[in-house]
Amino acid sequence: MTKKIFITGTGISTGKTYISTLIIKKMRENGFDCGYYKPILNNVTEIYGKLIDSDVNYVLKNSDILDEPETCTSYWTSENISINLSSKLKKHQIDIDKIKYDFYQICKKHEYLIIEGIGGIAYPLINNKEEKYLLKDLIWELGLNIIIIADMNLDVINSTILTVEYAKTNGIEIEGIILNNYESNNANHWECLEQIESLTGVNVLATIPTNVNDIMLLEGLFKE
């Protein structure tokens, strides 16, 4: 069975795609067949239904995965808007069963799989009068454990605690936290790391400086 982990963030622009790429690239360099799936994309460039520029294209290119981009996602929009707004404008609701089907299809192709979310863990995939379905519901139903990516901004302690507590409340297991844009010579960053581990009870798995091209191989994280 495919071993898999879900990458989420404390919000938008925390570096989920960048760090997903580092993990996949490192695994593949070490001989592990690791694939990638991101259920929802926005702000893409497409031509005749083919993805030309997107998070998926970036990951596949930089980690040498030969899959077609369109098989590594389920829904996308060329606009830089939420998928909910896009669905309303196009009058076409997200089908969670399609996401699950696509997920299981790509699981058949790889021994390991990184799944990347959009936004934070409470991102609404469906939100209307009839149904509310958040990203945390998908994570839970697929039985995935998560790694939380937190950017070293002024709100990092607060946003990380809130994400951890929300995940725990919703029965989602956390493998650990990765701190992005971490400065090893910054005393404030040291303090934030200590505070985050102390207040959440979750280990910081890695600290990633800005614009690096490598990451230590994170072993033992993938759930069958």
N, C-alpha and C positions, 0 to 999 in steps of 0.2 A: 504494500500500500504506500501511497505517496506520503511523505513526511512534510508537514506544512506549518507555517507560522504567519500570523497576520500582523502587518506593520501599520500602526495607527499613530496619531500625533496628539499633542495637547491643543492643537488648533490647525489653522492653515499655515503654510509656509514655514513649517518646522524642519523641512529637509527629508521628508519621507521617501520621495523618489530618489534623491541623491544617496541616501543611506541604504535603501533597498538595492540600488545598483552596486554599491560597495560590497554588500554581503553576497549577492549573487555572483559578482565577478570573482571574489575571493574563493567562494565554494567551487566554481567551475575551474579555476586555476588549480585547485587541489583535487580535481578529478571527480567532483560530485555533479551529477546531472540535475542542476537546479533551474527551474523555470520561473515564470513571472505571470501574474494575473492582477489586473486592476479593474474592478467591475464597472466603474463609472469614470468618464473623462469629460473635462470641459476645456475650452480654449484650444481646440485642435485645428490643424490644417488638414483638409482632406480633398481628394480629387476623385470624383466618381465613386464615392464610397470607400476609397482606399486611404488609410491614414498615412500622411506624409510627415507630419510633425506633431508629436504629442509626448506625454510622459512615457507611454509604452514604447514609442520609437526610440526615445533616449535610452531607456533601460536595455532594450534588446541590442542596440548598436554597441553600447559600452560594456556589455557583458557577453557579447558574442553568442547570443541565442538566435537560432535560425528560424524560429516560429514566425508566422505572418502576424503583424501587429493586430489585425482584426480578430484573430483567434484568442488574443490575450486580454480582451475586454468585452463588455456586453453592450454598453450604451455610451454614446459620446455626443457632444455638441460643439460646434465651431465657435459658439459664443462664450464669453467669459462670464457666465451666469450660473446660478444653481441649477441642478438637474430638475428640481421641482418646477422652477419657473420655465425652463425649457419644455418640460412635459406639458405644462398648462398652455403655453403658447402654441405648441404643436398638437395639443389635444390627444396626447398619446402617453398613457401612464406607464411607468416602469413596471415590468413583469419580474417579480422576484424569482419565479420558477425558471425563467430564462437565465437569470444570473446563476442560479444553482446548477442548472444543466451545463452551462458553459464552464463553470468551475469544475464540475466532475469530469468534463471532457478533457480539460487541460491537465487534470490530475493523472489521467491515463498516459500522458506523454512524458512525464518527468518523475524522477525518484524523489525530488525535493521541490517544494514550491513556496515562493514568497508571494503573499497576497497583500496588496497595498490598498488602504482605504483612501477616501477623499475627505478632506477636512478633518474634523475630530470624530471621536467615537459616537457622539450624539447626532451626527449628520443625518438629516431626514432624507431617506430615499423616496418615501411616499408620505405625503401629508395633505389629506383632504377630509371632507366631512365623513366619508365612509371608512377611511383607513389611515392609520399612522404607523409607519414602519421605519425605524431608525437603523443606522449602521450597526449599533450594538445588537439588534435583533438578528441581523444576518450573521454576525460573528458567533453569536450563541447557537443559532440553529445549525451552523456548519461545524460546531464543536471545535472552534479554533482558539488556541492560546495567542496572546498578543505580546508584542514588544512596543513600548511607548517611546516615541521620539519627542524630545523636549528641546526647544531652542533656548540658548543661554541669553534670554532677554530679561528685563527687569521683573517680569511676572512669572518667571520659570518655576519658582517654588509653589506659588498659588495654583497655577494652571496644571502642574504635574500632580499635586495632591488631589485636585478636583477630578482629574481624569482617572487616577488610581481608584479613588473612592467610588466613582460612578461605575467603573468596570467591576469592582468587587460586589457592589450592590446588585448588579445584574448577572452575577454568577459567571463572570468571565475571568479565566485564569491569566495571570500576568507573569511572563517569563522574566521580564526585567525592563530597565529603562536605558536608553541611549541619549547622552547629552551632546547636542550638535553645536558647533561653533564654540567649543570649549577652549579656553586659554589656560594652559598648564602653569603659567607664571602669574596668574591673576588670583589674588587671595580671595576676592569676592566669589569667584567660581569655585574655589575649594570649599568655601563655606556653604555655598548653595548645594553642592554635591552631598556634603555631610548632612545638611538639613533635610534634603529630599529623602535620603536613605533612612534617616532617623524617624521622620514624620510619616513616611508611607510604609516602612517595613519591606520595601522592594529594593533589590540590588540594582545599582548602576552597572550595566554590563560593559559599557565602553564610553569613552569620551572622545569626540571627534573634533579635531581642529578644523578651522575653515579651509576649504578647498584642498583637501588631501585626496590621494588617489588609491589609498589602501586602508584596510581595516584588519584587525586580528580576527582569525576565524572563530566564530562563535559556535562552539560545539554544544551538543545536547539540548538544542532548543526546539527541534522539530518533532511534532506529535504525529503519530501514525493515525 
